Amino acid sequence: MKISARSISCFSGATKGTVNGWTGLAGEIGKVGVKSEVSWYRGNDIDHPRGDRKRHYSVAALEGWYRFDNGLVLLGEYLFNGLGTLDPGLYPAVAESAPLREGLGFLLGRHYLLVGPSYQVHPLMTINALLIYNLKDDSALIRPLLEISLADNLQLDLFWIFAVGEKPDRDPVSGLPVVRSEFGAAGKSGGMFLRWYF
């Protein structure tokens, strides 16, 4: 079995007063492409409700992908989200924390499995899908996508998003919703993008 590293990258710096860094490694194990990435951050305003939730946190991923002989490409990834929490009851607090408000992340939980198959059914049409599965609360977000090439510089993307998971409960005293899963309260949506390259 052949193991090869194709790229190693590192970065460190500060953004908005927050010290952070990133490192990544990409390569192959046999015919399987692999990639690992780790980013780390030093938090600010720990005691503030809309500040960082921790003094130090990290996000890490291990990804593998394989192209089958029939053209199907399958990508799988484990994601450790240090920005998130293991307790669904704390999801609202995570959503209000500085890292999510500043765009450093968008997931609320801690452990995820991501799966992304892709298949070109025609030279002008590709079917993709994305599954984001929260390993702690058993909820998932699923997004099938159809890419259609209309011209050399024009592409139409059609997608549908739906979610599965436990729906929120109501607190018997306050009547407020109690979150039981990350994606359980999400509805269904769809849309299209028209991409014009010039």
Phi, psi and omega per residue, in radians:
M1 nan 2.282 -3.115
K2 -1.621 2.291 3.064
I3 -2.115 2.213 -3.140
S4 -2.453 2.514 3.065
A5 -1.809 2.209 -3.113
R6 -1.690 -0.590 3.139
S7 -2.681 2.534 3.040
I8 -2.268 2.229 -3.089
S9 -2.291 2.587 3.078
C10 -2.500 2.623 3.113
F11 -2.656 2.514 3.028
S12 -2.610 2.575 -3.135
G13 3.087 -2.791 3.134
A14 -2.456 2.361 3.048
T15 -2.275 2.256 -3.131
K16 0.910 0.659 3.105
G17 1.390 0.057 -3.134
T18 -1.805 2.147 3.089
V19 -1.336 2.316 3.140
N20 -2.580 2.919 3.116
G21 -2.733 2.891 -3.109
W22 -2.645 2.477 3.015
T23 -2.482 2.580 -3.106
G24 -2.577 2.672 3.128
L25 -2.420 2.282 3.111
A26 -2.283 2.531 3.136
G27 -3.068 -2.699 -3.107
E28 -2.431 2.527 2.957
I29 -2.127 1.813 -2.998
G30 1.133 -2.171 3.121
K31 -1.716 0.098 -3.116
V32 -1.708 2.146 3.029
G33 -1.340 2.424 3.140
V34 -2.311 2.621 3.095
K35 -2.610 2.430 3.035
S36 -2.296 2.493 3.138
E37 -2.451 2.519 3.046
V38 -2.411 2.267 3.010
S39 -2.165 2.569 -3.127
W40 -2.391 2.660 -3.027
Y41 -2.431 2.619 2.994
R42 -1.880 2.152 -3.043
G43 -1.387 2.774 3.072
N44 -2.227 2.780 3.065
D45 0.898 0.897 -3.055
I46 -1.053 -0.667 -3.071
D47 -1.469 -0.093 -3.120
H48 -1.505 2.358 -3.094
P49 -0.998 -0.560 -3.130
R50 -1.814 0.266 3.081
G51 -1.587 -2.888 3.086
D52 -1.269 2.558 -3.099
R53 -1.441 -0.348 -3.087
K54 -2.428 2.773 3.092
R55 -1.243 -0.689 3.114
H56 -2.357 2.420 3.072
Y57 -2.641 2.799 -3.107
S58 -2.475 2.810 3.046
V59 -2.271 2.294 -3.093
A60 -2.410 2.596 3.137
A61 -2.498 2.543 3.013
L62 -2.220 2.101 -3.003
E63 -2.179 2.519 3.034
G64 -2.390 2.576 3.099
W65 -2.527 2.637 -3.072
Y66 -2.531 2.418 3.078
R67 -1.871 2.064 3.126
F68 -1.379 2.840 -3.117
D69 -1.071 -0.495 -3.141
N70 -1.422 0.012 3.109
G71 1.727 -0.181 3.095
L72 -1.172 2.279 3.062
V73 -1.926 2.243 -3.136
L74 -2.119 2.196 3.116
L75 -2.029 2.371 3.061
G76 -2.334 2.512 -3.097
E77 -2.570 2.399 2.916
Y78 -1.741 2.326 -3.137
L79 -2.155 2.166 2.972
F80 -1.728 2.076 -3.082
N81 -1.915 1.594 -3.136
G82 -1.161 -0.221 3.080
L83 -1.317 -0.357 -3.034
G84 -1.651 -2.910 -3.075
T85 -2.392 2.789 3.058
L86 -1.531 -0.224 -3.053
D87 -1.779 1.932 3.134
P88 -0.984 -0.482 3.110
G89 -1.135 -0.335 3.132
L90 -1.689 0.034 3.127
Y91 -0.963 -0.743 3.111
P92 -1.053 -0.652 3.113
A93 -1.165 -0.684 3.102
V94 -1.119 -0.720 -3.133
A95 -1.080 -0.517 -3.141
E96 -1.574 -0.085 -3.094
S97 -1.263 2.759 -3.070
A98 -1.003 -0.774 -3.089
P99 -1.025 -0.681 -3.141
L100 -1.322 -0.671 3.104
R101 -1.138 -0.514 -3.127
E102 -1.587 0.027 3.054
G103 1.491 0.255 3.106
L104 -1.327 -0.275 3.134
G105 -2.883 2.976 3.090
F106 -2.442 -0.102 3.139
L107 -1.663 2.586 -3.012
L108 -1.784 -0.395 -3.100
G109 -1.544 -2.993 -3.055
R110 -1.876 -0.707 -3.030
H111 -2.154 2.284 -3.070
Y112 -2.384 2.682 2.928
L113 -2.092 2.238 3.104
L114 -2.039 2.358 3.110
V115 -2.283 2.345 -3.112
G116 -2.449 1.588 3.041
P117 -1.409 2.669 3.114
S118 -2.563 2.401 -3.124
Y119 -2.567 2.240 3.097
Q120 -1.544 1.868 -3.095
V121 -1.445 -0.335 -3.118
H122 -2.744 2.666 3.115
P123 -0.959 -0.360 -3.137
L124 -1.894 0.101 -3.060
M125 -2.522 2.247 3.115
T126 -2.244 2.382 3.059
I127 -1.820 2.241 3.089
N128 -2.161 2.788 2.994
A129 -2.551 2.728 3.079
L130 -2.420 2.254 3.044
L131 -2.081 2.176 3.010
I132 -1.993 1.953 -3.033
Y133 -2.001 2.113 3.096
N134 -1.414 1.957 -3.048
L135 -1.222 -0.328 -3.110
K136 -1.511 -0.829 -3.046
D137 -1.842 0.111 3.076
D138 1.017 0.578 3.035
S139 -1.858 2.801 -3.068
A140 -2.608 2.633 3.012
L141 -2.014 2.263 -3.068
I142 -2.188 2.274 -3.117
R143 -2.372 1.735 2.966
P144 -1.363 2.595 -3.080
L145 -2.494 2.360 3.068
L146 -2.016 2.116 3.101
E147 -1.810 2.185 -3.122
I148 -2.142 2.131 3.086
S149 -1.482 2.014 -3.107
L150 -1.605 -0.452 3.119
A151 -2.849 3.119 -3.136
D152 -1.011 -0.567 -3.084
N153 -2.119 0.352 -3.075
L154 -2.387 2.185 -3.123
Q155 -2.336 2.419 3.091
L156 -1.947 2.215 3.084
D157 -1.963 2.201 3.073
L158 -2.021 2.261 -3.100
F159 -2.441 2.772 3.076
W160 -2.379 2.381 -3.136
I161 -2.138 2.262 3.010
F162 -2.482 2.813 -3.026
A163 -2.306 2.685 3.042
V164 -2.278 2.590 3.140
G165 2.676 2.971 3.139
E166 -1.182 2.314 3.115
K167 -1.296 2.728 3.105
P168 -1.125 2.625 2.998
D169 -1.683 3.029 3.020
R170 -1.919 2.324 3.058
D171 -1.160 2.223 -3.069
P172 -1.135 -0.437 -3.109
V173 -1.549 -0.960 -3.046
S174 -1.525 -0.394 -3.077
G175 1.387 0.009 3.140
L176 -1.365 2.673 3.122
P177 -1.201 2.498 3.068
V178 -1.985 2.034 -3.073
V179 -1.236 2.292 3.125
R180 -2.005 -0.325 3.090
S181 -2.710 2.768 -3.071
E182 -1.196 -0.776 -3.039
F183 -1.828 -0.025 -3.071
G184 -1.081 -0.536 -3.114
A185 -1.566 -0.124 -3.105
A186 -1.248 2.482 3.107
G187 -1.599 -2.846 3.089
K188 -1.821 2.566 3.084
S189 -2.687 2.798 3.106
G190 -2.581 2.989 3.131
G191 -3.114 -3.080 3.088
M192 -2.555 2.607 3.042
F193 -2.114 2.379 3.015
L194 -1.932 1.995 -3.088
R195 -1.806 2.200 3.114
W196 -2.110 2.049 -3.119
Y197 -1.747 2.236 3.131
F198 -2.490 nan nan
